[in-house]
Amino acid sequence: MKKLLASLAAVVALGVAAPSALAAGGELPIDHWPEKRAHELAALQSGARLFANYCLNCHSANLMRWNRLQDIGLDDAQIKDFLIFGNQKVGDLMTIAMRPADSKVWFGKTPPDLSVITRARTSFEYKGTDYIYSLLRGFYRDASSPTGWNNVVFPSIGMPHVLWQRQGPREATIDRVLPVVDEKTGRETMVREVSVYDAAGNAQVTRTPLTGHAAESFEVTFKAADPAAARQYDSEVADLVAYLAFMTDPSGAERVRIGVWVLVFLAFFAVLTWWLNREYWKDIK
């Protein structure tokens, strides 16, 4: 069944705006997405199922047609029976019923189309697939947030964790070393700030002044109430990112396959041309 109500709670979605810089000036905690998932049909099909059930209610994919899922091993009957919600046809684009004007009124911003989200999130610092993989695994409860959620990759994110039931509750510990300026003296000192958010989002913050030349840093650790569920969730997120990467470039795998054979042919043809050239000129020389 579609997770419609959960998805409609998303107020701001992936890629609405660039992630705000960390207060400590540290690097974003980006993890590497397991790229082998992009070549596994089972992973792509699992990702398509998660996308259709959890994402394709607030987010559209207007550049993608349902029948392109045939490229990941699904037939028309499977697409229609298990993935399409409503009266769409297999040849239709992956549109949603929610109008952009309405979503802007309800949520403040229109959730972005996810057709090419992995490409849109690619930067000089990280791949788009790594960013989304880290973002979807970076949620934690924050009682001070309007949605009750926050994210270590996208601080103050407006999108709630719609997949939280699959991941299960967990505790987050954010350990930062950052500069603090005294309002009276204007002097800057380094402080170590450790924020521990329990499963309900209540925070305990401790600050310890540091001496010497401490460098800014940002570290985060999670303690899951159900480690097995958390590991399964990480695997499912990897599948979802694999599908998003496929949707960004559906013909990418086919191009790579063809490209390999083209290179093999060119190598063979180069050897053949060299041999013919040698045979043609050997008597003249």
Backbone bond lengths (Angstrom), bond angles and torsions (degrees), N, CA, C in turn:
res aa  C-N    CA-C-N  psi(-1)  N-CA   C-N-CA  omega(-1)  CA-C   N-CA-C  phi
1 M - - - 1.472 - - 1.516 109.18 -
2 K 1.298 115.38 143.87 1.460 120.64 179.51 1.524 110.64 -63.84
3 K 1.313 116.32 141.69 1.463 121.48 175.19 1.530 107.96 -91.54
4 L 1.336 115.22 59.13 1.459 119.87 -171.34 1.517 112.23 -64.45
5 L 1.327 115.63 -48.22 1.454 118.23 -175.71 1.522 111.28 -64.11
6 A 1.339 115.79 -38.93 1.458 118.48 -179.96 1.510 111.16 -66.73
7 S 1.316 115.77 -40.31 1.457 119.11 -178.06 1.516 111.67 -69.19
8 L 1.341 117.06 -36.69 1.461 120.07 -178.83 1.518 112.10 -66.64
9 A 1.330 116.77 -13.93 1.462 119.39 178.09 1.520 112.25 -75.51
10 A 1.336 117.52 -11.42 1.470 120.28 -178.49 1.516 110.18 -68.19
11 V 1.301 117.10 118.10 1.453 120.10 -177.13 1.520 113.15 -94.79
12 V 1.302 116.00 -32.39 1.450 119.07 172.88 1.514 106.03 -141.45
13 A 1.323 117.72 136.75 1.439 119.20 -167.96 1.502 112.74 -112.17
14 L 1.354 113.80 -175.43 1.447 119.96 178.41 1.512 110.87 -53.94
15 G 1.288 116.05 130.18 1.446 119.63 170.62 1.503 115.86 77.99
16 V 1.313 120.55 12.82 1.460 120.45 178.51 1.518 109.98 -63.63
17 A 1.310 116.34 -42.53 1.459 120.41 179.06 1.514 108.38 -146.48
18 A 1.289 116.33 165.92 1.452 119.81 178.40 1.515 109.37 -65.61
19 P 1.341 118.04 143.18 1.455 119.99 -179.30 1.508 111.17 -62.83
20 S 1.328 115.71 138.22 1.456 119.14 -179.91 1.520 109.92 -68.65
21 A 1.301 115.99 148.63 1.458 120.61 -178.72 1.514 109.72 -67.11
22 L 1.309 116.40 147.23 1.450 120.30 176.84 1.516 109.15 -67.12
23 A 1.310 114.70 142.53 1.459 119.02 -177.49 1.514 111.70 -59.55
24 A 1.329 116.02 -32.10 1.454 119.07 -178.47 1.517 112.20 -83.73
25 G 1.320 117.65 -4.26 1.454 120.41 -179.41 1.510 112.44 76.61
26 G 1.343 118.52 11.71 1.448 121.51 -178.45 1.515 112.02 -80.31
27 E 1.325 114.99 175.79 1.454 120.63 179.39 1.528 109.81 -78.41
28 L 1.336 114.67 150.85 1.450 118.77 175.26 1.524 109.66 -65.69
29 P 1.327 118.13 139.79 1.471 120.58 179.96 1.528 110.55 -77.53
30 I 1.323 116.51 80.39 1.460 122.13 -176.28 1.524 109.73 -95.02
31 D 1.339 115.81 126.42 1.466 121.89 175.38 1.524 109.21 -100.72
32 H 1.312 115.63 156.74 1.458 120.45 -179.02 1.528 110.41 -86.46
33 W 1.302 115.00 126.70 1.458 121.35 176.29 1.528 109.53 -73.85
34 P 1.341 117.88 135.67 1.476 120.33 178.07 1.529 111.49 -68.83
35 E 1.322 116.63 98.74 1.453 121.99 -170.98 1.521 113.94 -64.75
36 K 1.330 117.31 -19.83 1.462 118.80 179.82 1.524 112.10 -63.29
37 R 1.339 116.69 -20.83 1.469 119.37 178.65 1.531 111.21 -61.96
38 A 1.319 117.43 -27.32 1.463 120.80 -178.48 1.525 111.99 -64.72
39 H 1.332 118.00 -17.32 1.460 122.12 -177.40 1.529 112.38 -108.45
40 E 1.326 117.02 8.15 1.465 121.11 -178.86 1.527 109.47 -108.60
41 L 1.333 116.75 116.52 1.468 120.40 -177.57 1.523 111.68 -60.77
42 A 1.336 116.84 -38.15 1.468 119.72 -179.72 1.523 110.55 -62.36
43 A 1.330 116.98 -39.79 1.468 120.98 179.26 1.525 110.43 -67.74
44 L 1.323 117.61 -42.30 1.462 121.22 179.73 1.522 110.99 -64.49
45 Q 1.328 117.02 -40.18 1.465 120.20 178.85 1.522 111.10 -67.95
46 S 1.337 116.86 -39.84 1.464 120.27 175.81 1.524 110.70 -62.57
47 G 1.329 116.38 -41.80 1.464 120.07 178.34 1.512 112.42 -64.64
48 A 1.336 116.92 -37.61 1.464 120.66 177.65 1.522 110.93 -63.99
49 R 1.320 116.26 -38.78 1.466 120.31 178.39 1.525 110.93 -64.67
50 L 1.327 117.01 -44.91 1.459 120.34 178.57 1.529 111.03 -64.24
51 F 1.322 116.59 -40.50 1.454 120.19 179.77 1.518 111.13 -62.56
52 A 1.345 116.82 -44.85 1.462 120.33 -177.91 1.522 111.73 -67.48
53 N 1.327 117.34 -33.51 1.460 120.53 -175.13 1.522 114.32 -87.74
54 Y 1.334 117.61 -29.58 1.453 119.68 -173.01 1.527 114.04 -116.07
55 C 1.311 118.48 -24.16 1.464 121.04 -174.05 1.520 113.37 -106.53
56 L 1.327 116.43 -37.44 1.459 120.94 -169.87 1.518 111.72 -84.55
57 N 1.317 115.07 50.22 1.456 121.31 171.08 1.523 109.52 -128.70
58 C 1.325 114.58 -40.03 1.467 119.95 173.59 1.521 110.92 -99.44
59 H 1.327 116.78 -31.54 1.460 121.75 -179.43 1.517 110.12 -102.28
60 S 1.312 116.35 137.96 1.451 121.31 173.16 1.523 109.28 -99.07
61 A 1.338 114.89 173.08 1.467 122.62 171.95 1.525 105.46 -141.23
62 N 1.312 115.25 68.85 1.460 121.80 -169.23 1.522 114.67 -68.49
63 L 1.327 117.64 -11.10 1.462 120.13 178.45 1.523 112.41 -99.10
64 M 1.318 116.90 4.62 1.462 122.23 -174.68 1.519 110.40 -120.12
65 R 1.328 116.19 135.70 1.464 120.82 174.90 1.524 109.76 -103.25
66 W 1.322 114.50 148.97 1.457 119.54 -178.91 1.524 111.82 -58.90
67 N 1.330 117.02 -36.19 1.464 118.18 -175.21 1.529 113.24 -70.62
68 R 1.332 118.84 -10.25 1.463 119.82 174.47 1.522 111.60 -68.81
69 L 1.339 115.86 -15.21 1.463 118.96 177.67 1.524 111.70 -70.11
70 Q 1.319 116.84 -9.39 1.466 119.62 172.06 1.527 110.22 -61.53
71 D 1.338 116.32 -26.90 1.468 120.87 179.88 1.519 112.61 -68.75
72 I 1.325 118.08 -16.18 1.466 120.08 177.69 1.524 110.87 -109.68
73 G 1.329 116.12 22.13 1.460 120.69 170.62 1.509 116.80 92.27
74 L 1.322 118.93 12.97 1.460 121.44 179.51 1.522 109.76 -103.17
75 D 1.326 116.24 139.81 1.467 119.00 176.17 1.524 109.65 -94.65
76 D 1.324 115.87 173.95 1.467 120.28 -175.14 1.521 111.88 -60.59
77 A 1.330 116.68 -38.38 1.467 119.82 -178.87 1.521 111.14 -65.04
78 Q 1.319 117.05 -42.54 1.465 120.42 179.26 1.535 111.23 -65.82
79 I 1.318 116.17 -40.54 1.463 120.00 178.64 1.517 110.43 -62.40
80 K 1.296 116.86 -45.88 1.467 121.53 -176.90 1.517 112.07 -70.06
81 D 1.327 117.04 -42.10 1.464 120.73 -173.89 1.532 113.37 -78.93
82 F 1.327 117.44 -32.19 1.464 119.58 -170.87 1.529 114.83 -113.18
83 L 1.320 117.58 -13.82 1.454 118.41 -174.40 1.523 114.27 -122.69
84 I 1.324 117.45 -38.40 1.460 119.56 -175.89 1.514 110.63 -78.58
85 F 1.308 115.53 130.03 1.462 122.03 178.38 1.527 108.50 -109.96
86 G 1.314 117.75 126.64 1.459 121.01 -179.89 1.518 110.88 97.21
87 N 1.316 115.33 -152.54 1.462 120.26 -173.19 1.525 113.10 -104.35
88 Q 1.332 118.01 21.18 1.459 119.92 177.14 1.526 110.62 -68.59
89 K 1.318 114.57 155.10 1.459 120.86 177.61 1.521 109.57 -103.26
90 V 1.327 115.36 163.53 1.455 120.25 -176.04 1.521 111.39 -62.78
91 G 1.309 117.65 -29.48 1.456 120.44 -179.90 1.515 114.68 -86.11
92 D 1.335 117.62 -0.15 1.458 120.87 -177.40 1.528 111.97 -80.46
93 L 1.325 114.25 161.40 1.462 120.26 172.56 1.522 109.99 -73.79
94 M 1.321 116.06 157.66 1.466 121.21 -179.31 1.530 109.52 -82.80
95 T 1.300 115.64 73.53 1.456 121.31 179.34 1.522 110.04 -95.06
96 I 1.340 115.63 168.67 1.465 121.07 177.03 1.518 108.78 -124.99
97 A 1.333 115.38 159.91 1.455 120.32 -177.12 1.523 112.24 -74.98
98 M 1.328 116.78 -26.80 1.463 120.43 -176.89 1.523 110.40 -68.64
99 R 1.323 116.74 128.75 1.457 121.82 179.65 1.528 110.03 -83.04
100 P 1.337 117.54 142.71 1.479 120.21 -179.96 1.528 112.81 -55.06
101 A 1.333 117.06 -39.26 1.467 119.49 -179.00 1.525 110.86 -63.79
102 D 1.335 116.58 -40.70 1.463 120.22 178.73 1.529 111.32 -67.31
103 S 1.333 116.62 -43.34 1.462 119.69 -178.03 1.519 111.49 -63.66
104 K 1.334 116.34 -33.42 1.465 119.16 178.28 1.518 110.76 -67.53
105 V 1.341 117.06 -36.88 1.459 121.01 177.62 1.520 110.66 -68.78
106 W 1.325 116.60 -43.85 1.462 121.06 -175.66 1.522 112.60 -73.24
107 F 1.339 115.83 -43.50 1.457 120.10 -171.00 1.521 114.14 -106.36
108 G 1.335 117.72 -10.28 1.455 120.21 -177.10 1.509 112.68 91.37
109 K 1.325 117.07 -32.50 1.460 122.99 176.60 1.525 108.25 -142.16
110 T 1.309 115.17 150.84 1.462 119.25 178.87 1.524 109.64 -81.30
111 P 1.329 118.40 122.65 1.468 119.42 175.93 1.526 110.06 -56.64
112 P 1.320 117.83 133.34 1.462 120.24 -172.77 1.519 113.00 -71.29
113 D 1.305 114.65 154.75 1.452 121.19 171.19 1.528 108.17 -69.69
114 L 1.335 116.68 138.44 1.461 120.69 -173.74 1.525 113.31 -102.89
115 S 1.311 117.40 15.19 1.467 119.82 -175.93 1.524 112.26 -57.10
116 V 1.327 116.92 -41.98 1.467 120.44 -176.95 1.530 110.37 -128.15
117 I 1.317 117.15 37.71 1.461 121.28 -172.35 1.526 112.43 -65.25
118 T 1.342 118.72 -35.38 1.468 118.85 -179.30 1.526 111.15 -68.65
119 R 1.321 116.92 -33.11 1.465 119.51 175.89 1.523 110.55 -73.64
120 A 1.332 116.55 -39.08 1.464 119.97 -179.22 1.523 111.75 -65.11
121 R 1.316 117.38 -29.40 1.464 121.50 -177.87 1.520 113.38 -91.22
122 T 1.307 118.06 0.77 1.458 120.93 178.43 1.525 109.81 -77.68
123 S 1.319 116.07 136.43 1.463 121.20 179.51 1.527 108.40 -138.09
124 F 1.334 115.70 -177.44 1.458 119.67 176.93 1.526 111.23 -68.63
125 E 1.328 117.11 -24.28 1.464 121.02 -175.86 1.528 113.00 -86.64
126 Y 1.330 118.15 -31.41 1.467 119.89 -174.87 1.520 110.22 -157.31
127 K 1.318 114.43 160.81 1.457 120.68 175.78 1.530 109.69 -79.01
128 G 1.314 116.18 150.64 1.455 119.79 178.05 1.506 112.52 -61.81
129 T 1.333 117.14 -36.04 1.462 120.44 178.41 1.526 111.20 -65.00
130 D 1.337 116.98 -39.66 1.464 120.29 177.72 1.528 110.86 -65.84
131 Y 1.327 115.54 -40.08 1.466 119.47 -179.23 1.531 111.18 -62.97
132 I 1.331 117.14 -49.23 1.462 120.05 -177.31 1.526 110.50 -67.45
133 Y 1.333 117.00 -39.03 1.461 120.97 177.19 1.527 110.56 -59.00
134 S 1.325 116.58 -42.75 1.466 120.79 179.53 1.520 111.26 -71.50
135 L 1.327 116.32 -39.79 1.464 120.45 -179.21 1.529 111.23 -61.39
136 L 1.315 117.35 -47.34 1.460 120.88 -177.28 1.526 112.31 -69.24
137 R 1.327 117.24 -17.62 1.464 121.61 177.44 1.526 111.68 -102.66
138 G 1.352 116.84 2.54 1.456 120.17 -174.30 1.509 115.43 -103.52
139 F 1.337 118.42 10.01 1.464 120.47 -179.98 1.523 111.41 -75.96
140 Y 1.324 115.37 147.55 1.464 121.55 172.06 1.525 108.56 -150.40
141 R 1.314 115.89 153.98 1.454 121.37 178.88 1.526 110.42 -67.19
142 D 1.347 114.56 136.42 1.463 120.96 177.86 1.523 107.66 -144.57
143 A 1.319 115.98 103.25 1.466 120.78 -175.83 1.519 112.68 -63.41
144 S 1.332 118.13 -21.34 1.461 120.90 -179.51 1.523 112.81 -82.83
145 S 1.331 117.51 -8.76 1.457 121.36 -179.49 1.527 110.48 -84.31
146 P 1.338 118.68 146.12 1.479 120.27 178.79 1.515 113.51 -57.82
147 T 1.337 117.12 -33.11 1.467 120.64 -179.15 1.521 112.40 -93.12
148 G 1.342 116.47 -9.91 1.459 119.62 -175.78 1.516 113.17 86.13
149 W 1.340 116.73 5.07 1.460 121.17 -178.28 1.524 110.48 -133.02
150 N 1.321 115.11 155.87 1.451 121.94 172.92 1.528 107.06 -142.64
151 N 1.334 116.46 177.47 1.454 119.33 -175.35 1.527 108.96 -149.02
152 V 1.321 116.31 134.99 1.456 119.96 -176.95 1.528 111.65 -74.56
153 V 1.325 117.78 -23.24 1.460 121.06 178.56 1.517 110.92 -86.25
154 F 1.324 116.72 -34.59 1.466 122.40 -179.09 1.528 107.20 -127.76
155 P 1.342 117.95 80.55 1.466 119.95 -178.04 1.521 111.81 -56.74
156 S 1.330 115.19 140.87 1.468 123.03 -179.61 1.524 111.73 62.52
157 I 1.304 117.02 31.94 1.453 121.26 178.62 1.530 109.57 -61.73
158 G 1.320 116.47 144.84 1.459 120.25 179.50 1.510 113.15 -91.14
159 M 1.311 117.85 -7.14 1.454 122.01 -177.98 1.522 109.96 -90.20
160 P 1.313 118.36 124.37 1.471 119.95 176.16 1.524 110.83 -73.94
161 H 1.296 115.40 167.25 1.470 121.70 -177.57 1.534 108.44 -85.65
162 V 1.331 116.62 88.14 1.467 119.96 -174.24 1.523 112.42 -71.54
163 L 1.335 117.75 -13.37 1.464 121.09 -179.99 1.529 112.21 -103.20
164 W 1.334 117.18 16.12 1.459 119.78 -171.14 1.526 112.90 -62.68
165 Q 1.324 116.92 -31.52 1.463 118.89 -179.20 1.525 111.61 -66.32
166 R 1.316 117.35 -28.95 1.456 120.52 178.40 1.532 110.87 -76.19
167 Q 1.320 116.62 -29.68 1.456 120.82 -179.00 1.525 112.56 -85.90
168 G 1.318 116.04 -34.88 1.453 120.31 -176.76 1.518 111.24 86.93
169 P 1.343 117.72 162.52 1.468 121.36 -179.55 1.524 111.54 -67.93
170 R 1.322 115.10 152.60 1.465 120.04 177.45 1.523 110.24 -157.83
171 E 1.309 114.69 161.66 1.459 122.84 179.16 1.522 108.99 -102.47
172 A 1.310 116.49 139.55 1.469 121.22 -179.58 1.520 110.18 -117.50
173 T 1.322 115.81 135.98 1.459 122.01 175.71 1.523 108.06 -122.03
174 I 1.317 115.63 119.48 1.468 121.54 179.99 1.515 108.31 -111.92
175 D 1.320 115.64 117.08 1.465 122.86 -176.64 1.522 107.68 -112.17
176 R 1.349 115.59 114.58 1.463 120.31 -177.76 1.520 110.84 -126.65
177 V 1.310 114.53 145.16 1.464 121.64 167.71 1.517 105.70 -114.40
178 L 1.331 116.15 120.49 1.463 120.43 -173.36 1.520 110.68 -144.38
179 P 1.325 116.34 157.83 1.464 119.62 177.57 1.519 111.31 -82.29
180 V 1.306 116.39 143.18 1.458 122.95 177.40 1.520 108.01 -129.91
181 V 1.327 116.39 132.95 1.469 121.62 -178.60 1.521 109.61 -102.59
182 D 1.305 116.12 125.41 1.467 121.27 177.02 1.531 108.83 -71.03
183 E 1.339 116.87 124.22 1.461 120.91 -176.67 1.528 113.14 -64.58
184 K 1.307 117.16 -29.64 1.460 120.33 -177.36 1.532 112.14 -82.14
185 T 1.317 115.71 -48.21 1.460 119.71 -175.49 1.526 113.16 -93.90
186 G 1.320 116.51 -19.63 1.467 119.84 -176.16 1.506 112.90 74.74
187 R 1.316 116.41 8.97 1.460 120.90 -178.26 1.529 110.31 -82.71
188 E 1.302 115.97 138.42 1.465 121.28 -179.90 1.525 109.85 -100.66
189 T 1.322 115.24 129.33 1.457 121.00 176.68 1.522 108.94 -129.72
190 M 1.312 115.35 159.29 1.464 120.86 178.59 1.526 109.61 -94.26
191 V 1.313 114.79 137.60 1.461 121.45 -177.37 1.526 108.82 -130.98
192 R 1.309 115.48 139.57 1.463 120.41 171.82 1.519 108.12 -96.89
193 E 1.315 116.20 120.30 1.462 122.48 -177.72 1.522 109.11 -115.32
194 V 1.313 116.34 121.20 1.463 121.85 179.15 1.520 108.18 -115.46
195 S 1.326 116.33 116.82 1.465 122.31 -179.90 1.522 108.58 -112.07
196 V 1.314 116.25 122.71 1.458 121.69 179.26 1.524 108.48 -113.15
197 Y 1.335 116.12 116.68 1.457 122.32 179.32 1.522 108.80 -104.48
198 D 1.329 116.24 120.44 1.457 118.67 179.25 1.525 109.90 -77.35
199 A 1.332 116.15 -178.52 1.461 120.81 -174.46 1.524 112.21 -64.77
200 A 1.336 117.51 -20.76 1.463 121.14 178.96 1.525 112.17 -92.05
201 G 1.326 117.20 -5.50 1.458 120.46 178.19 1.513 114.69 95.15
202 N 1.326 117.46 4.87 1.458 120.45 177.41 1.527 109.47 -79.64
203 A 1.331 116.04 134.96 1.462 120.42 -172.89 1.518 111.80 -109.55
204 Q 1.319 115.02 142.10 1.455 123.14 168.99 1.517 107.18 -119.66
205 V 1.331 115.51 120.08 1.458 120.59 -174.29 1.525 109.30 -117.18
206 T 1.311 115.46 130.39 1.460 121.11 174.78 1.534 108.71 -123.49
207 R 1.337 115.88 138.45 1.464 121.49 179.81 1.518 109.43 -123.79
208 T 1.308 114.69 130.37 1.460 120.75 -179.23 1.517 109.60 -125.41
209 P 1.346 118.45 118.85 1.475 120.47 177.03 1.522 110.48 -63.19
210 L 1.322 115.59 142.30 1.458 121.34 179.71 1.521 109.57 -114.66
211 T 1.311 115.12 149.09 1.458 120.72 176.98 1.523 108.93 -112.72
212 G 1.290 115.77 164.48 1.464 119.42 -179.48 1.519 111.09 84.02
213 H 1.307 115.77 -156.79 1.463 122.09 -176.41 1.524 109.62 -108.71
214 A 1.319 115.66 70.83 1.461 120.25 178.75 1.526 109.99 -75.80
215 A 1.319 115.74 139.40 1.468 121.22 179.54 1.517 109.80 -92.39
216 E 1.321 115.88 149.15 1.457 120.22 176.66 1.524 109.87 -65.12
217 S 1.310 115.78 143.49 1.466 120.43 -179.87 1.524 110.02 -154.14
218 F 1.321 115.02 163.19 1.461 121.64 179.83 1.517 107.57 -148.11
219 E 1.318 116.66 119.06 1.459 121.45 178.43 1.523 108.98 -134.04
220 V 1.315 115.61 144.35 1.459 120.23 179.31 1.524 109.48 -136.62
221 T 1.310 115.81 139.06 1.464 121.91 175.75 1.525 108.35 -132.83
222 F 1.319 114.60 149.09 1.457 120.88 179.58 1.526 109.45 -122.16
223 K 1.326 115.09 143.52 1.460 121.24 175.36 1.519 107.50 -123.31
224 A 1.324 116.18 106.24 1.458 121.50 -175.32 1.521 111.06 -81.98
225 A 1.327 116.04 141.38 1.463 120.35 175.45 1.524 110.29 -68.33
226 D 1.328 116.22 -32.29 1.465 122.03 178.59 1.526 107.66 -128.00
227 P 1.339 118.16 91.20 1.469 120.75 -176.91 1.522 113.38 -56.94
228 A 1.327 117.36 -35.69 1.470 119.62 -179.55 1.526 110.99 -65.12
229 A 1.333 116.51 -42.41 1.469 120.30 178.24 1.517 110.44 -65.22
230 A 1.335 117.23 -38.30 1.462 120.86 179.49 1.526 110.91 -64.90
231 R 1.339 116.55 -40.50 1.468 119.56 178.16 1.527 110.88 -66.15
232 Q 1.319 116.42 -40.66 1.464 119.86 177.44 1.519 110.93 -63.87
233 Y 1.317 116.15 -38.26 1.465 120.24 178.10 1.524 110.65 -63.58
234 D 1.324 117.33 -43.94 1.467 120.47 177.90 1.528 110.26 -57.19
235 S 1.321 116.05 -40.51 1.464 120.19 179.14 1.523 111.09 -65.99
236 E 1.323 116.25 -40.80 1.466 119.90 179.63 1.531 111.25 -66.87
237 V 1.331 116.76 -38.33 1.460 120.01 177.70 1.529 109.90 -64.45
238 A 1.317 117.48 -38.76 1.466 120.55 176.30 1.531 110.35 -60.35
239 D 1.339 117.04 -38.98 1.465 120.94 176.88 1.523 110.92 -65.93
240 L 1.330 116.50 -42.72 1.464 120.51 -179.92 1.527 111.14 -62.70
241 V 1.318 117.04 -41.78 1.459 120.44 177.98 1.522 110.41 -66.23
242 A 1.332 116.88 -36.51 1.468 119.88 176.40 1.525 110.47 -59.63
243 Y 1.322 116.24 -42.23 1.463 118.92 178.76 1.526 110.95 -67.73
244 L 1.326 118.24 -41.74 1.460 120.61 178.29 1.526 111.10 -61.46
245 A 1.342 116.47 -37.15 1.460 120.11 176.76 1.525 110.52 -67.08
246 F 1.329 116.67 -40.54 1.472 120.10 176.73 1.519 110.54 -62.52
247 M 1.313 116.65 -43.43 1.457 120.43 -177.96 1.536 110.84 -65.29
248 T 1.327 117.15 -34.07 1.454 120.68 177.51 1.521 111.31 -63.91
249 D 1.336 116.55 -35.80 1.468 120.90 -177.76 1.528 108.76 -144.73
250 P 1.330 118.02 77.01 1.471 120.48 -174.82 1.521 114.40 -59.79
251 S 1.321 117.28 -29.68 1.467 120.18 -177.34 1.519 112.45 -94.45
252 G 1.326 117.48 5.82 1.456 120.36 -175.49 1.516 113.11 -60.12
253 A 1.333 117.80 -47.32 1.462 121.02 -178.49 1.528 110.95 -63.80
254 E 1.331 116.24 -39.08 1.458 119.73 179.35 1.526 110.85 -66.37
255 R 1.322 116.90 -38.75 1.459 120.05 178.23 1.520 111.25 -63.81
256 V 1.318 116.10 -40.22 1.466 119.90 178.07 1.520 110.41 -63.28
257 R 1.343 116.11 -43.57 1.470 120.05 -179.68 1.521 110.58 -61.69
258 I 1.331 116.43 -46.43 1.465 120.51 179.43 1.521 110.24 -65.26
259 G 1.340 116.16 -39.67 1.461 120.13 -179.09 1.517 112.64 -60.60
260 V 1.322 117.14 -38.20 1.470 120.45 178.55 1.521 110.32 -61.43
261 W 1.340 116.40 -45.60 1.463 119.80 -179.82 1.523 111.16 -67.32
262 V 1.325 117.69 -34.63 1.469 120.33 176.60 1.520 110.33 -63.42
263 L 1.313 118.08 -42.89 1.460 121.18 179.06 1.525 111.14 -65.52
264 V 1.327 116.66 -38.98 1.470 119.75 176.53 1.523 110.52 -62.38
265 F 1.339 116.36 -44.32 1.463 120.34 179.15 1.525 111.06 -62.28
266 L 1.343 117.25 -44.77 1.455 120.33 -179.00 1.525 111.41 -63.60
267 A 1.324 116.19 -37.87 1.466 119.15 177.95 1.526 110.00 -64.68
268 F 1.337 117.13 -44.87 1.460 121.05 178.11 1.522 110.68 -62.66
269 F 1.342 115.96 -44.52 1.452 120.42 -178.38 1.535 111.23 -64.80
270 A 1.328 117.53 -36.33 1.464 120.88 178.00 1.520 110.87 -63.70
271 V 1.342 116.28 -42.81 1.466 120.19 177.99 1.529 110.28 -64.37
272 L 1.333 116.08 -43.72 1.459 119.99 179.48 1.531 111.38 -62.44
273 T 1.327 116.80 -42.78 1.467 120.92 179.21 1.511 111.06 -63.61
274 W 1.318 117.37 -41.91 1.470 120.82 178.28 1.518 110.43 -61.81
275 W 1.339 116.93 -42.73 1.473 120.55 -179.12 1.527 110.78 -65.84
276 L 1.345 117.73 -43.60 1.460 120.57 178.70 1.527 111.45 -63.20
277 N 1.340 115.46 -39.90 1.465 119.29 178.73 1.526 110.81 -63.40
278 R 1.297 116.96 -41.18 1.460 120.70 179.33 1.528 111.22 -65.03
279 E 1.356 115.52 -43.15 1.454 118.51 -179.72 1.526 112.06 -66.86
280 Y 1.328 117.32 -34.34 1.454 120.84 -177.41 1.523 111.35 -70.46
281 W 1.326 117.63 -38.57 1.454 121.05 -172.73 1.536 113.73 -98.03
282 K 1.303 118.35 -4.15 1.462 117.93 -172.38 1.529 112.63 -66.04
283 D 1.349 118.29 -36.43 1.481 119.91 179.80 1.526 111.18 -74.43
284 I 1.335 116.42 -32.15 1.468 119.61 -178.69 1.514 111.04 -70.59
285 K 1.299 116.38 -39.10 1.447 119.28 177.57 1.527 111.79 -66.63
